[in-house]
Amino acid sequence: MKKRIALLCSFALLFGLSACGKTEQTMSENVTVEKEEAAESTEDLSEGIPQEEDSMQIRVESDGKMIVFELNDSQAARELYEQLPLSIQVEDYSTNEKIFYPPEELDISDAPLAEAAGAGTLAYYAPWGDVVMFLWRFRRSRRTVRIGRSGFRGGVYF
């Protein structure tokens, strides 16, 4: 009986330690989200997206890697822009998105739905209050609005 208990305890300890290691690798990372100055040329720093002179752009940076998003003209995008700069935790969510929570909720009253689109879409999921950076294609949701996009084509941001 003692052998069986010792074996079960050893298994539980080993399983617990291996689970902790996996969790630490996928939890979250600290990133910087800042306003991006408009480039003098007509192309964005993120893979050739044409820019307007007074467009709102944000830069998300971590460990020397960055991506630039051009925000749309919705109230939610303007409110996010006004909350910058941020040093914030970004979490992996599911297999196709990274998320972060801005300090204040965003008004989605005039923001367009985030139709099924591809990588590089910046969205806001109102029920949870999180900003979503999509890594791959995603399904349409009535509660997810689009607030920006980048020239990102897929894979991992950082």
N, C-alpha and C positions, 0 to 999 in steps of 0.2 A: 504494500500500500504506500509506504514512504517513497519507494522508487517511482511509482506512478505520479505522486504529487510533485516530486522533484522534477520529473520529466515534463509535466504540465507547466510548472513554474518556469523552467528553462525555456520552453517553447514560447510562452507568453512574453517573457522578457526579450527574447530574440525577435519575435514578431513586432513587439512594441518599438524596439530600437530601429528596426528597418523601416517601419512606417514613419517614424519621426524624421528620418533622413530624407525620405521621399517628399514629405510635406515641406521641408525647408527649401528644397530645390524649386518648387513650383508656386510658392506663396505669393510674394510680392517683391517689388523693388522700388527704390526711391528715384523719382525722375524730376526734372525741372520742366515746367511749362511756362513759356514766356511769349510776349508779343514779339513778332518778327518784323523787322523793318522791311518795307517793300523794296524789292530789288530795283535797280535803275533800269535794267533791261525789261523786256516784256515777258520774260520767262521766270518762273519760280525756281527756287533752289531744289525742289523735289521733283525732278524728272520732267521738266518742261511743261508745267501747267501755265497757260497764259494768265497774266495778272492785270488787274485794273489798278490805276494809280492809288486810289483810296481804299483798296481792299483790306480787310482784316485778315492777318495771317498770324498763326501761332507756331511756335517751334517746341517740340517735345524732345528732350535730350536725356540720355542715360549712357554712362560709360563711353563717352566720345561718339556715340551714334545718335543721329537725330532724324526727325521727319518733320516736314513743314506742312501744315494744313491751311487751306484758304477757307475762311468761314463764310457762310452765306449771310444774307441780310436779315435774318430772323431775329426776333427779340431774344431768344435763347442764346444765339451766337454772340450777340452784343453783350449780354449779361456775363457770359463766360469770359469774354475778352476783357471786360472791366474788372474781373476778379484776379487777373494776372499781374505780376508773376506769382507762380506757385511752386513750392517744393513739396511733392505729394507722392504718396504710395500708389503704384500701379499694380494691379493684380491680373493674373491670367484668369480668364473665365471661359469655360468650355474649351473647345479646340480652335476657335476662330476669332477670339477677341481678347483685348486687354481693356481693363476698365479702371476709372478713378472717380472719386467723389469730390466735386468742387465744394468749397465751403458753404455756398448758398444755393438753394434750388433755382432752377431756370424756368422762365415763363415760356411755355411751348405754344401759346395761343395762335401764333401765325407761322410756326415752323412746319415745313413740308414733311410728310411721312417719309421714313427711310425705306423706300421701295427696295425690293430685292436687288442689291447692287453688289459690287465687288470689293476687293481689298482697297483700303485707303479711305473708306467712308468713315467720317466722324459723326457720331450720333449721340442722342441723349435718350435714356430710358427713364421716363418720368416716374413710374411707380417706385423705383428704387432710388432715383436721383443720381444716377451715375452716367458719366460720359463714357462712350464706347468707341474704341478704335478697332475697326474690323480688319482682320488679317486675311480673310478669304471671303467668298460669297456667303450670303446669309439670306434667311427667309424674311419676308415682310412681316411686320408686326404693327398693329394699330396703335401701340403705345410707344413706339420708337420713332423719333423724329430725326431728320438729317440736319446737322448744323455746319457741316463742312466736308472737305475732301482733300486728298493729296494725289500725287502721281504714283503712289505706292502700288505695286502690282501683285504683291503676295509674299508670304513667307513670314519672317520674324522681324519686327521693328528693332528690338533691342533685347 
